[in-house]
Amino acid sequence: MATPYAYFKKEIVPLAEAKIGVMTHAFNYGTAVFEGIRGNWNEEEGQIYVFRIKEHFDRLRKSCRIMQIDFPYDNEELSSITTKLVEMSGYREDVYIRPLAYKSSEVLGVRLHDLEDDLLIFVAPLGPYLDIEKGARCCTSSWRRVEDTGIPARAKITGIYANSALAKTEANLNGFDEAIMLDERGHVSEGSGENIFIVQGDTLITPPPSSNILVGITRDTVITFARDELGIPTLERELDRTELYTADECFMTGTAAHVTPVVELDHRPIGEGKMGPVTARLVRLYFDVIRGKNPKYARWCTPCYSKVKA
Ligand SMILES: Cc1ncc(COP(=O)(O)O)c(C=O)c1O
């Protein structure tokens, strides 16, 4: 039986014992930054591979710089804590790893300075987030993506997810799977928890970081696969909503969502209204790589279980 563990106040404890006080600054004011990392179950090997752990902790470190959170951990230490947590938790399925660096002082007062900081990490099972085979039916959100001049989207700040939650719930309650948000200038930004790509002819196009996106690690993975495996270049440029309507294919990328085709936007089918051929090739490659089945990308996969099937 799997029992989840957490890294909390510099110790590994059962998840059930990792509790914060109600006055914790991050809980009251959204002053925390986090990551979502997947550990992917490989049935044949009896192994869980954590995907691109270094890139996730590098991004967390950058988020901490923006939010003035002290983060005195190196990647080796973080990787060792993470793999140990997954191994101790004992899951034999896909898991999600959530590191969260936060303002831990139990005091009132909105600010970033003169507060203590801490790090917690927990592990939870997480299956598919969206239906990849069926694809996602999306709407353009009436909520705009927050701007870098408001809350910087390049940092994965907990408080920023109020923006994502407003968009996601509006979409779901209106019968859609996911929301696509525009930025204040009306260009496509991203989904509530995913980056967006279109396939147009023999090119991929995706909004640049200046369109207020979280610069996704899955986004980078897909750009790498497209270039190195499919010979398809990616153009990072501002994208209009109507370019999505007329694209050959459209898909979203994210640690939770993996690579999910967008088959419909605002009641208009995109392309053939089902997963297109370029998306299908990327999806196949992606799942092989994240489960540690493609030796060329073994550097991106960190194993957790020290004792595995021969
Ligand atoms: C708002 C937002 N955009 C994009 C992404 C995709 O980023 P990544 O591929 O690094 O998970 C996420 C998920 O982490 C997200 O929350």
The ligand as an SDF file (V2000), in Angstrom:
LIG
                    3D

 16 16  0  0  0  0  0  0  0  0999 V2000
   -0.4080   28.7850  -16.3880 C   0  0  0  0  0  0  0  0  0  0  0  0
    0.4310   27.6770  -16.8930 C   0  0  0  0  0  0  0  0  0  0  0  0
    0.9410   27.7590  -18.1390 N   0  0  0  0  0  0  0  0  0  0  0  0
    1.6920   26.7790  -18.6460 C   0  0  0  0  0  0  0  0  0  0  0  0
    1.9810   25.6340  -17.9330 C   0  0  0  0  0  0  0  0  0  0  0  0
    2.8280   24.5750  -18.5390 C   0  0  0  0  0  0  0  0  0  0  0  0
    4.0990   24.5490  -17.9400 O   0  0  0  0  0  0  0  0  0  0  0  0
    4.9080   23.1960  -17.8070 P   0  0  0  0  0  0  0  0  0  0  0  0
    4.9650   22.6050  -19.1690 O   0  0  0  0  0  0  0  0  0  0  0  0
    6.2490   23.6230  -17.3150 O   0  0  0  0  0  0  0  0  0  0  0  0
    4.1870   22.3410  -16.8490 O   0  0  0  0  0  0  0  0  0  0  0  0
    1.4570   25.4980  -16.6390 C   0  0  0  0  0  0  0  0  0  0  0  0
    1.7020   24.2920  -15.8370 C   0  0  0  0  0  0  0  0  0  0  0  0
    2.6150   24.2010  -15.0830 O   0  0  0  0  0  0  0  0  0  0  0  0
    0.6820   26.5430  -16.1010 C   0  0  0  0  0  0  0  0  0  0  0  0
    0.1710   26.4580  -14.8690 O   0  0  0  0  0  0  0  0  0  0  0  0
  1  2  1  0
  2  3  1  0
  2 15  2  0
  3  4  2  0
  4  5  1  0
  5  6  1  0
  5 12  2  0
  6  7  1  0
  7  8  1  0
  8  9  2  0
  8 10  1  0
  8 11  1  0
 12 13  1  0
 12 15  1  0
 13 14  2  0
 15 16  1  0
M  END
$$$$
